[in-house]
Amino acid sequence: MTDQNKPQLPQHWAQGWAHCAFTPEAPIAYGEGETVLLAEKDPTLLKLGKTLLENLNYRVLTAGSGARILAQCQLEQIDIIVFDVEIDYQVAEAEKTLAKIRQLHPATRILLSTAHDMALGLRCCPKVEGLPVLTKPFTVRSFSQSIRQGLGTNGE
């Protein structure tokens, strides 16, 4: 994708993300129309994440619960799931949802997201070990790069 064809983030976003060291010149990794399932319990973060991913050139589906994640996986071909490990307010519930996803669609790529120290959660829930983790808060750059890495591409 050439620079001319890449979707551009709104200029006012640079000001809103200033506290995260985001600048319009930072290397942002754009998608190529892949389908991302954004699974997040917080409705505000879900809406913000969806908008951001759409501006990064992804097709975005959303889910606010483990049950909705599984329903979306049944209906759609998904390239990567960005999965809030506390989607149902407990890491143990997320672990059950992850197991079902892996059973139904073992090739689906998963990127975990959390606002907490995953080292503590991994001791309690070893089934999430080995999956990539994106810790909140994150920058637009780190989010975009994590998605591309999760898809197995570097976004260049």
C-alpha positions in Angstrom: 0.0 0.0 0.0 1.5 3.4 -1.0 1.5 6.3 1.4 -1.1 8.1 -0.8 -3.6 5.2 -0.5 -3.2 4.7 3.3 -6.1 5.9 5.4 -5.1 9.0 7.3 -5.8 9.4 11.0 -7.7 12.6 11.8 -5.3 15.4 12.7 -7.1 16.2 15.9 -6.2 12.6 17.2 -2.6 13.7 17.4 -3.5 16.3 20.1 -5.7 13.8 21.9 -3.0 11.2 22.1 -0.2 13.7 23.1 0.1 12.2 26.5 0.9 8.8 24.9 3.9 10.3 22.9 1.9 9.9 19.6 2.7 12.2 16.8 1.5 12.1 13.2 5.1 11.2 12.2 5.3 8.1 14.3 5.5 4.9 12.3 1.9 3.5 12.2 1.3 0.1 10.8 -1.8 0.0 8.5 -3.9 -3.0 7.7 -4.8 -4.5 4.4 -8.5 -5.0 5.0 -8.1 -7.9 7.4 -10.9 -8.8 9.7 -10.3 -8.0 13.4 -12.7 -9.1 16.2 -12.2 -6.5 19.0 -13.4 -8.1 22.2 -13.6 -5.5 25.0 -16.0 -5.2 28.0 -15.7 -1.4 28.3 -18.2 0.1 25.8 -16.1 3.3 25.5 -12.9 1.4 24.7 -14.8 -0.8 22.3 -16.1 2.2 20.3 -12.7 3.9 20.4 -10.8 0.8 19.4 -13.3 0.1 16.5 -12.8 3.6 15.2 -9.1 3.4 15.4 -8.9 0.0 13.7 -11.2 1.2 10.9 -9.0 4.2 10.4 -6.0 1.8 10.2 -7.8 0.0 7.3 -9.2 -3.0 9.1 -12.7 -4.6 8.8 -13.8 -4.6 12.5 -16.3 -6.7 14.3 -16.9 -6.2 18.0 -17.9 -8.3 21.0 -18.6 -7.2 24.6 -18.7 -10.7 26.1 -17.3 -14.2 25.7 -20.6 -15.5 24.4 -20.6 -12.7 21.7 -17.0 -13.6 20.7 -18.0 -17.2 20.2 -21.1 -16.2 18.1 -18.9 -13.9 15.9 -16.4 -16.8 15.4 -19.3 -19.0 14.2 -20.6 -16.3 11.7 -17.4 -14.8 10.3 -13.9 -15.6 9.1 -11.7 -13.7 11.5 -8.0 -13.0 10.9 -7.2 -11.9 14.5 -9.0 -11.4 17.8 -7.9 -8.6 20.1 -9.1 -10.2 23.4 -9.6 -8.3 26.7 -8.6 -11.0 29.2 -11.2 -9.7 31.6 -14.0 -9.7 29.0 -16.4 -11.5 31.4 -14.8 -9.8 34.5 -12.7 -12.9 35.3 -9.6 -14.3 33.7 -10.8 -17.8 34.3 -13.9 -17.1 32.2 -11.7 -15.7 29.4 -9.6 -18.9 29.6 -12.8 -21.0 28.9 -13.7 -18.7 26.0 -10.2 -19.0 24.6 -10.3 -22.8 24.8 -13.6 -22.9 22.9 -12.1 -20.6 20.2 -9.1 -22.8 19.8 -11.3 -25.9 19.6 -13.6 -24.3 16.9 -10.9 -22.3 15.0 -7.4 -23.5 16.0 -5.7 -21.2 13.4 -7.3 -18.0 14.6 -4.7 -15.6 15.8 -5.2 -14.0 19.2 -3.8 -10.9 20.8 -4.6 -10.5 24.5 -5.1 -7.1 26.0 -5.2 -6.2 29.7 -4.8 -3.3 32.0 -3.2 -5.6 34.6 0.0 -7.4 35.2 -0.3 -10.6 33.2 2.5 -12.3 35.2 0.0 -12.5 38.1 -2.8 -13.8 35.8 -0.6 -16.4 34.2 0.1 -18.1 37.5 -3.6 -18.6 38.0 -4.5 -19.3 34.4 -1.7 -21.0 32.5 -3.8 -21.7 29.4 -3.3 -18.1 28.3 0.5 -18.4 28.5 2.3 -18.1 25.3 -0.2 -15.7 23.7 1.1 -12.2 22.9 -0.1 -9.5 25.4 -0.7 -5.8 24.8 -0.9 -3.9 28.1 -3.3 -1.0 28.4 -2.8 1.9 28.1 -1.1 1.6 24.7 -0.2 4.1 22.0 -1.7 4.1 18.5 1.7 3.0 17.2 2.1 0.1 19.6 -1.5 -1.0 19.0 -1.0 -0.9 15.2 2.3 -2.7 15.4 1.0 -5.4 17.7 -1.9 -6.1 15.3 0.5 -6.4 12.4 2.8 -8.6 14.4 -0.1 -10.8 15.5 -1.1 -11.2 11.9 2.4 -12.3 11.0 3.3 -9.1 9.1 5.3 -6.0 10.0 3.0 -3.5 8.2 5.7 -2.2 5.9 
